[in-house]
Structures are given as C-alpha cells and as structure tokens.
Amino acid sequence: MRGSWTEALAALRFRDFRLLWVGQFVSMLGSQMQTVALSWLVYDLTGSPAQLGGIALARAIPTIVLSLFGGTLADQVDRRKLLLVTQSTAALLLGVLAACVTLGWTALPLLYLLAFASAAAMSFDSPARQALVPALVPRERLANALTLNVLAWDVAAVVGPALGGLVIARVSVAAAFWADALSYLAVVAALLAMRRDIPAPRPERRGWHAFLDGLTFVRWRPILWQLMLLDFFAVVLASTTGLLPVFARDVLGVGPDGLGLLFAAPSVGAIVGAALFALVPVPRRPGRVVVWVVVGYGVALAAFGVSRWFWPSLALLAVSGGLDAVSMALRHTVRQLATPDAYRGRVGALASVFSAGGPRLGQFQAGVLASLVGPAGAMVLGGVGCVAVALASRWWGPELWRYTGEELAEVAGEERIRERTAPQPTAE
C-alpha cells in the first residue's frame, strides 16, 4: 500500500511541477472562497436566483469568446511569462473587487463588470497553465500529474468554500475577496522560483491561421470533440453551484455556514474519486467509462433536487463530485496524450470553453429555470436531461464507446491540417 501511494504522488518529485502545484492549490483555495462570497453577496442583495445566473453568464461570456484566442497565444509565446501576466492581472482585479466591497460599493453593474473582467483574464491563463504541465514532468508521469491537479482542485474546493462560509459569517464578505486577491500571488511566486528553462513554442503559422489550425486539428480527432461535447452537455444541463444559495436558505434552511458545506460537499467526494483514480491504471475503454460516470452524475443531482434533508443532500453532492472527478481525470489524460505539444494551448483552450463556459451557462439556465419551476424542479429536470444526453452519445458520439486508450499524437489530424494549409499548385 505504501508503494501504491508513493506512485500516486510520483509527479511531485519534480521540483518545478511541485512549485506550480502548490501555487495553484493556494490560488484555487482563494478562488473557491471568492465563489461562495460572490454568490452569497449577490443573493443577499437581490434575493433572485436569476441574478445568480446572471453573474455566471457574465463569467461565461469572456470564457467562451476569449479562451480560443488565449490558447492560440499560449502556443506562440513563453507560457510561463504569459502566466505571470494573467495571474498578476487577476490579483489586481480581485483587489479592486475587495476594495469596492469593503467601501460598500456593491451595485450589481459593478459586480457584473468585475466578474466579467476577472473571467477574461483567466481565459488567457487556463490554456497556458494546461499547456505548461507536460513540460514539467516526463511523459510517463503526465497522467499522474494531471490527476494530482484534479486532486488539488478538489481539496481546495472542500476547504475553500467551508473556509469562505466561516469568513463571511465571522468576519465579512470583503475579507473573503481580499484572501482571493492575495492567493494569486502564490502562483506568481512559484513561476518566478522555477529553475527549468522552458523553451517558448515555435509555431509554423501565427495569428488567425494558427487559430483555424487548432480548430481543424480537433475536428479530425473525434475522441477530443466528443469528450468536450459530453462534458459541456452534462454541466449545462445539471449545474448545482448557482442554485446552492437558494437551496441553503429556502429549501434546506441553513445559513452561510451550511452554504459553505454545500459548496464543499462535491469536492469531498471528488477527493476520494481522484485519489482512487491515481491508484489504478487507465481503463481499457476510458471514453465508455466517462459516459457511465456522467449517467451516475446526472442521477445523483436529480436525487439532490428531490431531497429535503441537509445530510442526505450533502451525501448526494459528494457522490456527484466523486463521479465528476473520475470523469475529469480521464478527460484530461486522454486529451493531453492525444495532442502534440504544438497544439496543447489551443486544444486546452477549446476544452476550457466547454469545461469552464459550460458550468457558467449551466448556472444561468438553472437560475432562469428555477425562477419558473422552482429550484427542486430545475435540478430534477437537469439531472434527467444529463442522463438522456449521455446515453444518447451511443449514437452522436460513437468514438467515446470505441476508444481504447491508444495515444493519438501522430495520426490523421496533423496530416489533415498539412493538407489543408499546404500551398496549392497554380496553373502555368
């Protein structure tokens, strides 16, 4: 057993990855505190589930619109320097938000604007961060490194919301925003402390042509776009985060402390799911496993919508989080192995459009639907829709069911791109 756990943590033996991992963990801890604080603040000011959805939409728009440009940039410049810029910008924006809340400037348009701006900065950050990881560990440790990233996210998502709820209840909402602003400096410090000289990408094509090449590459890799679509549909249809303040106050009758636990519960299960995945080999048919995991995720969230008791609700959220962690780890591993380094920024960016934009659009639709049929009805309908879409992938996503885990880094996608972009002969 000791050897198994040593292998599960093997990627942390590499200093530069360890620095980035620790820095990201601190930053994610602050981000989770800020998520609870902003949700509580908006719902406290308005009492409207639709306004919670509106904040999510303000974050989703820049994620969807700008992430592909961020990924194209990440494949053309020094990724570490790009991260230094984006993390510093995010720290500044969150500092402004914290100062505004401290001074009592909590008008909704200002909150919407700052949520939009911070999401825009992260649209350039996420692709660069994802593309940097394969340069910090050997290829044979890549799956382990990506699983540890998922685990760090899940641990932060347990501790962060619970800590955020306590800070809101015992100190103030503004204190949670200040903590988030300072947490970004941990990533900045980690990036500055790295020793490895990581060469900047040297793309053959730049600008708009490079952007289109990234889209073409994914088009000719069915396993990539089918995984992205499954993830997108699942989180758009079955999103809990935006409605948790409503469940905490109006359905389950708990305050900020209970809200923090509701936010943390999915990640309690996710820690278990990610830890178990780090101990076992990648399944022979990872795409098919992802489909069935998404089915279970939808069932758990539909049951959460029916529950009227706090502790069963926490348990159901934990189950959904464990299933989501397994799905996420599998998706990240397949995507990185199926993508050569020259395309990792753009593919990671496209994945971010689905994985980050999807939940925010999901929060928006959940907020609007909850205003029509109530929070319970919105969760049940979303969970049932998630199950239906996952099972229907047998027809719309056949590669998910066929894929056997082979690496795809040198197959038809690149050849298709070369054929499309090669100079055409001209008539004499």
C-alpha positions as CSV (number, residue, x, y, z in Angstrom):
1,M,0.0,0.0,0.0
2,R,2.8,2.3,0.8
3,G,4.3,1.8,-2.6
4,S,1.0,2.5,-4.2
5,W,0.7,5.9,-2.5
6,T,4.3,6.7,-3.4
7,E,3.4,6.1,-7.1
8,A,0.2,8.1,-6.7
9,L,2.3,11.1,-5.7
10,A,5.2,10.4,-8.1
11,A,4.8,13.6,-10.2
12,L,5.5,15.8,-7.1
13,R,9.1,14.6,-7.1
14,F,9.8,17.0,-9.9
15,R,10.6,20.4,-8.4
16,D,9.1,22.8,-10.9
17,F,5.8,20.8,-11.1
18,R,5.7,20.7,-7.3
19,L,6.1,24.5,-7.2
20,L,3.3,25.1,-9.7
21,W,1.1,22.5,-8.0
22,V,1.4,24.2,-4.6
23,G,0.9,27.7,-6.1
24,Q,-2.2,26.6,-7.9
25,F,-3.6,25.0,-4.8
26,V,-3.3,28.2,-2.8
27,S,-4.8,30.2,-5.7
28,M,-7.7,27.7,-6.1
29,L,-8.3,27.9,-2.4
30,G,-8.8,31.7,-2.7
31,S,-11.0,31.3,-5.8
32,Q,-13.3,28.9,-4.0
33,M,-13.7,31.3,-1.1
34,Q,-14.5,34.1,-3.6
35,T,-17.1,32.0,-5.4
36,V,-19.0,31.5,-2.1
37,A,-18.6,35.2,-1.2
38,L,-19.9,36.5,-4.5
39,S,-22.8,34.1,-4.7
40,W,-23.9,35.0,-1.1
41,L,-23.4,38.7,-1.7
42,V,-25.5,38.8,-4.9
43,Y,-28.3,36.6,-3.5
44,D,-28.3,38.7,-0.2
45,L,-28.6,41.9,-2.3
46,T,-31.3,40.7,-4.7
47,G,-32.9,37.5,-3.4
48,S,-33.1,36.5,-7.1
49,P,-31.9,33.1,-8.5
50,A,-31.9,34.8,-11.9
51,Q,-29.4,37.3,-10.7
52,L,-27.1,34.5,-9.6
53,G,-27.4,33.1,-13.1
54,G,-26.6,36.5,-14.5
55,I,-23.3,36.6,-12.6
56,A,-22.5,33.2,-14.0
57,L,-23.3,34.4,-17.5
58,A,-21.0,37.4,-17.1
59,R,-18.2,35.0,-16.4
60,A,-19.2,32.6,-19.2
61,I,-19.2,35.2,-22.0
62,P,-15.4,36.0,-21.8
63,T,-14.6,32.4,-21.2
64,I,-16.4,31.3,-24.4
65,V,-15.3,34.3,-26.6
66,L,-11.7,34.7,-25.5
67,S,-10.4,31.2,-24.5
68,L,-9.6,30.2,-28.1
69,F,-7.6,33.4,-28.6
70,G,-5.8,32.7,-25.3
71,G,-5.0,29.2,-26.4
72,T,-3.6,30.5,-29.7
73,L,-1.4,32.9,-27.8
74,A,-0.2,30.1,-25.4
75,D,1.1,28.2,-28.5
76,Q,3.1,31.2,-29.7
77,V,4.7,32.8,-26.6
78,D,6.6,31.8,-23.5
79,R,3.8,30.2,-21.4
80,R,5.5,31.0,-18.1
81,K,5.7,34.7,-18.9
82,L,2.0,34.6,-20.0
83,L,1.0,33.1,-16.7
84,L,2.9,35.8,-14.8
85,V,0.9,38.5,-16.7
86,T,-2.5,36.8,-16.2
87,Q,-2.0,35.9,-12.6
88,S,-0.9,39.5,-11.7
89,T,-3.8,40.9,-13.6
90,A,-6.3,38.6,-11.8
91,A,-4.7,39.7,-8.4
92,L,-5.2,43.3,-9.3
93,L,-8.8,42.9,-10.4
94,L,-9.7,40.9,-7.3
95,G,-8.0,43.5,-5.2
96,V,-10.3,46.2,-6.8
97,L,-13.3,44.0,-6.1
98,A,-12.3,43.5,-2.5
99,A,-11.8,47.3,-2.0
100,C,-15.2,48.1,-3.6
101,V,-17.0,45.6,-1.2
102,T,-15.0,47.0,1.8
103,L,-16.2,50.5,0.9
104,G,-19.8,49.4,0.4
105,W,-19.8,49.8,-3.4
106,T,-21.9,46.8,-4.2
107,A,-24.0,47.9,-7.1
108,L,-24.9,45.0,-9.3
109,P,-23.4,46.5,-12.5
110,L,-20.1,46.9,-10.8
111,L,-20.1,43.3,-9.6
112,Y,-21.0,42.2,-13.1
113,L,-18.2,44.2,-14.6
114,L,-15.5,42.9,-12.2
115,A,-16.8,39.3,-12.6
116,F,-16.5,39.7,-16.4
117,A,-13.0,41.2,-16.3
118,S,-11.6,38.5,-14.0
119,A,-13.0,35.8,-16.2
120,A,-11.4,37.5,-19.2
121,A,-8.0,37.3,-17.6
122,M,-8.5,33.6,-16.7
123,S,-9.4,32.9,-20.4
124,F,-5.8,33.6,-21.2
125,D,-4.5,31.9,-18.1
126,S,-6.1,28.4,-18.2
127,P,-4.8,27.3,-21.7
128,A,-1.2,28.4,-20.8
129,R,-1.3,26.6,-17.5
130,Q,-2.6,23.4,-19.0
131,A,0.0,23.5,-21.8
132,L,2.8,24.1,-19.3
133,V,2.3,21.0,-17.3
134,P,3.6,18.5,-19.9
135,A,6.9,20.4,-20.0
136,L,7.4,20.0,-16.2
137,V,7.2,16.2,-15.9
138,P,8.3,13.2,-18.1
139,R,5.7,11.8,-20.4
140,E,5.2,8.6,-18.4
141,R,4.2,10.8,-15.4
142,L,1.8,13.0,-17.2
143,A,-1.4,11.2,-16.3
144,N,-0.2,11.2,-12.7
145,A,0.5,14.9,-12.8
146,L,-2.9,15.7,-14.3
147,T,-4.7,13.5,-11.7
148,L,-2.8,15.4,-8.9
149,N,-4.0,18.7,-10.4
150,V,-7.6,17.4,-10.2
151,L,-7.0,16.3,-6.6
152,A,-5.6,19.7,-5.7
153,W,-8.6,21.4,-7.2
154,D,-10.9,19.1,-5.2
155,V,-9.1,19.6,-1.9
156,A,-9.2,23.3,-2.4
157,A,-12.9,23.1,-3.3
158,V,-13.6,21.4,0.0
159,V,-11.5,23.6,2.2
160,G,-12.1,26.9,0.3
161,P,-16.0,27.0,0.4
162,A,-16.1,25.9,4.0
163,L,-13.5,28.5,5.0
164,G,-15.3,31.1,2.9
165,G,-18.5,30.4,4.7
166,L,-16.8,30.8,8.0
167,V,-15.0,34.0,7.0
168,I,-18.3,35.5,5.7
169,A,-20.1,34.6,8.9
170,R,-17.3,35.5,11.4
171,V,-15.5,38.4,9.6
172,S,-17.1,39.8,6.5
173,V,-17.8,39.2,2.8
174,A,-15.0,41.6,1.9
175,A,-12.4,39.5,3.8
176,A,-13.1,36.6,1.5
177,F,-12.4,38.7,-1.5
178,W,-9.1,40.1,0.0
179,A,-8.0,36.5,0.6
180,D,-8.6,35.6,-3.0
181,A,-6.7,38.6,-4.3
182,L,-3.6,37.6,-2.2
183,S,-3.8,33.9,-3.2
184,Y,-2.9,34.7,-6.8
185,L,0.5,35.8,-5.7
186,A,1.3,32.2,-4.7
187,V,1.3,31.2,-8.4
188,V,3.4,34.3,-9.3
189,A,6.0,33.3,-6.7
190,A,6.0,29.7,-7.9
191,L,6.6,30.8,-11.5
192,L,9.4,33.1,-10.5
193,A,11.1,30.3,-8.5
194,M,11.2,27.7,-11.3
195,R,14.6,26.7,-12.5
196,R,13.8,24.8,-15.7
197,D,14.4,26.7,-18.9
198,I,11.2,26.0,-20.8
199,P,11.5,27.0,-24.4
200,A,8.8,29.1,-26.0
201,P,6.7,27.4,-28.7
202,R,7.9,28.0,-32.3
203,P,4.8,27.7,-34.4
204,E,4.9,27.5,-38.2
205,R,1.9,29.7,-38.5
206,R,0.7,32.6,-36.4
207,G,-2.4,34.7,-35.8
208,W,-5.7,33.8,-37.4
209,H,-4.2,30.9,-39.4
210,A,-2.9,29.3,-36.2
211,F,-6.3,29.8,-34.6
212,L,-8.0,28.0,-37.5
213,D,-5.4,25.2,-37.5
214,G,-6.3,24.5,-33.9
215,L,-10.0,24.1,-34.7
216,T,-9.1,21.8,-37.7
217,F,-6.9,19.7,-35.5
218,V,-9.8,19.0,-33.1
219,R,-12.2,18.4,-35.9
220,W,-10.2,15.5,-37.1
221,R,-9.8,13.9,-33.6
222,P,-13.3,12.6,-32.8
223,I,-12.4,11.5,-29.3
224,L,-11.4,15.1,-28.4
225,W,-14.5,16.9,-29.6
226,Q,-16.9,14.1,-28.4
227,L,-15.4,14.3,-24.9
228,M,-15.7,18.0,-24.9
229,L,-19.3,17.9,-26.0
230,L,-20.3,15.3,-23.4
231,D,-18.7,17.4,-20.7
232,F,-20.4,20.5,-22.0
233,F,-23.9,19.0,-22.2
234,A,-23.6,17.4,-18.7
235,V,-22.7,20.6,-16.9
236,V,-25.1,22.9,-18.9
237,L,-28.0,20.6,-18.0
238,A,-27.1,19.6,-14.5
239,S,-25.5,22.5,-12.7
240,T,-25.7,22.9,-8.9
241,T,-23.4,25.8,-8.0
242,G,-25.6,28.7,-9.0
243,L,-28.6,27.3,-7.0
244,L,-26.8,26.3,-3.8
245,P,-27.6,29.7,-2.1
246,V,-31.3,29.1,-2.9
247,F,-31.2,25.5,-1.5
248,A,-29.3,26.7,1.6
249,R,-31.7,29.4,2.5
250,D,-35.1,28.4,1.1
251,V,-35.1,24.6,0.8
252,L,-32.8,23.3,3.5
253,G,-33.0,26.2,5.9
254,V,-29.3,26.7,6.6
255,G,-27.2,29.9,6.7
256,P,-23.7,30.8,5.4
257,D,-22.1,28.0,7.3
258,G,-24.4,25.4,5.7
259,L,-23.8,27.0,2.3
260,G,-20.1,26.6,2.7
261,L,-20.6,22.9,3.4
262,L,-22.9,22.5,0.4
263,F,-20.3,24.1,-1.8
264,A,-17.6,21.8,-0.3
265,A,-19.6,18.5,-0.4
266,P,-19.0,17.7,-4.1
267,S,-15.3,18.0,-3.6
268,V,-15.3,15.8,-0.5
269,G,-16.4,13.0,-2.9
270,A,-14.1,14.3,-5.6
271,I,-11.1,13.8,-3.3
272,V,-12.0,10.2,-2.9
273,G,-12.6,9.8,-6.6
274,A,-9.4,11.4,-7.7
275,A,-7.3,9.5,-5.1
276,L,-8.7,6.2,-6.2
277,F,-8.1,7.1,-9.9
278,A,-4.4,7.9,-9.0
279,L,-4.0,4.3,-7.7
280,V,-5.5,2.4,-10.7
281,P,-4.4,2.2,-14.3
282,V,-6.4,4.0,-17.0
283,P,-9.3,1.7,-18.0
284,R,-9.2,-0.1,-21.4
285,R,-12.1,1.9,-22.7
286,P,-11.9,5.3,-21.0
287,G,-14.5,7.0,-23.2
288,R,-17.1,4.4,-22.3
289,V,-16.3,4.8,-18.6
290,V,-16.8,8.6,-18.9
291,V,-20.2,8.1,-20.4
292,W,-21.4,5.8,-17.5
293,V,-19.8,8.1,-14.9
294,V,-21.8,11.1,-16.4
295,V,-25.0,9.0,-16.2
296,G,-24.4,8.5,-12.5
297,Y,-23.6,12.2,-12.1
298,G,-27.0,13.1,-13.5
299,V,-28.8,10.6,-11.3
300,A,-27.1,11.9,-8.2
301,L,-28.0,15.6,-8.9
302,A,-31.6,14.7,-9.8
303,A,-31.9,13.0,-6.4
304,F,-30.4,16.0,-4.7
305,G,-33.2,18.1,-6.2
306,V,-35.7,15.8,-4.5
307,S,-34.0,15.8,-1.1
308,R,-35.4,18.0,1.7
309,W,-32.8,17.0,4.4
310,F,-29.4,18.6,4.8
311,W,-27.2,15.5,5.4
312,P,-28.6,13.3,2.6
313,S,-28.2,16.4,0.4
314,L,-24.6,16.6,1.3
315,A,-24.1,12.9,0.6
316,L,-25.7,13.2,-2.8
317,L,-23.5,16.2,-3.7
318,A,-20.4,14.2,-2.5
319,V,-21.4,11.3,-4.8
320,S,-21.8,13.7,-7.8
321,G,-18.4,15.2,-7.0
322,G,-16.6,11.8,-6.9
323,L,-18.1,10.8,-10.2
324,D,-17.2,14.2,-11.7
325,A,-13.5,13.9,-10.5
326,V,-13.1,10.5,-12.2
327,S,-14.6,11.9,-15.5
328,M,-12.4,14.9,-15.3
329,A,-9.2,13.0,-14.7
330,L,-10.0,10.6,-17.6
331,R,-10.8,13.5,-20.0
332,H,-7.6,15.4,-19.1
333,T,-5.4,12.4,-19.6
334,V,-6.9,11.4,-22.9
335,R,-6.7,15.0,-24.2
336,Q,-3.1,15.5,-23.3
337,L,-1.9,12.2,-24.7
338,A,-3.9,12.8,-27.9
339,T,-2.4,16.2,-28.5
340,P,1.2,17.1,-29.5
341,D,2.8,20.0,-27.7
342,A,2.4,22.4,-30.7
343,Y,-1.4,22.3,-30.3
344,R,-1.8,21.9,-26.5
345,G,-2.6,25.6,-25.8
346,R,-5.3,25.7,-28.5
347,V,-6.8,22.3,-27.6
348,G,-6.7,23.2,-23.9
349,A,-8.4,26.5,-24.7
350,L,-11.2,24.8,-26.6
351,A,-11.6,22.4,-23.7
352,S,-11.8,25.4,-21.4
353,V,-14.6,26.9,-23.5
354,F,-16.6,23.7,-22.8
355,S,-15.5,22.9,-19.2
356,A,-15.5,26.5,-17.9
357,G,-18.1,28.1,-20.1
358,G,-20.5,25.1,-19.7
359,P,-20.9,25.3,-15.9
360,R,-21.5,29.1,-16.1
361,L,-24.1,28.7,-18.8
362,G,-25.5,25.9,-16.7
363,Q,-25.8,28.2,-13.7
364,F,-27.6,30.7,-15.9
365,Q,-30.1,28.2,-17.2
366,A,-30.6,26.7,-13.8
367,G,-31.3,30.2,-12.3
368,V,-33.8,31.0,-15.1
369,L,-35.4,27.6,-14.9
370,A,-35.6,27.7,-11.1
371,S,-37.5,31.1,-11.3
372,L,-40.1,29.2,-13.4
373,V,-40.4,25.7,-11.8
374,G,-38.5,26.2,-8.5
375,P,-35.0,25.0,-7.5
376,A,-36.1,21.4,-7.0
377,G,-37.8,21.2,-10.4
378,A,-34.8,22.7,-12.1
379,M,-32.4,20.2,-10.5
380,V,-34.6,17.2,-11.4
381,L,-35.1,18.2,-15.0
382,G,-31.4,19.0,-15.3
383,G,-30.3,15.6,-13.9
384,V,-32.7,13.7,-16.2
385,G,-31.5,15.7,-19.2
386,C,-27.9,14.9,-18.3
387,V,-28.6,11.2,-18.2
388,A,-30.5,11.3,-21.5
389,V,-27.7,13.1,-23.4
390,A,-25.0,10.7,-22.0
391,L,-26.9,7.6,-23.1
392,A,-27.7,9.2,-26.5
393,S,-23.9,9.5,-27.1
394,R,-24.1,5.9,-28.3
395,W,-25.4,7.5,-31.5
396,W,-23.9,11.0,-31.6
397,G,-20.5,10.1,-30.1
398,P,-19.6,6.6,-31.2
399,E,-15.8,7.2,-30.7
400,L,-16.5,7.6,-26.9
401,W,-17.7,4.0,-26.9
402,R,-14.9,2.6,-29.2
403,Y,-11.8,4.4,-28.0
404,T,-9.3,2.0,-26.3
405,G,-6.8,4.5,-24.8
406,E,-4.1,4.4,-27.5
407,E,-2.1,7.5,-28.0
408,L,-3.1,9.6,-31.0
409,A,-0.4,12.2,-31.1
410,E,0.9,11.3,-34.6
411,V,-2.2,10.4,-36.6
412,A,-4.5,11.8,-39.2
413,G,-5.3,15.1,-37.6
414,E,-2.0,16.7,-38.3
415,E,-1.9,15.3,-41.8
416,R,-5.3,16.8,-42.5
417,I,-4.1,20.2,-41.3
418,R,-1.0,19.9,-43.5
419,E,-3.1,19.0,-46.5
420,R,-5.5,21.9,-45.8
421,T,-2.7,24.5,-45.3
422,A,-0.2,23.4,-48.0
423,P,0.3,25.8,-50.9
424,Q,-1.9,24.9,-53.8
425,P,-0.3,24.5,-57.3
426,T,-1.0,27.3,-59.7
427,A,-1.7,26.9,-63.4
428,E,1.2,27.6,-65.6
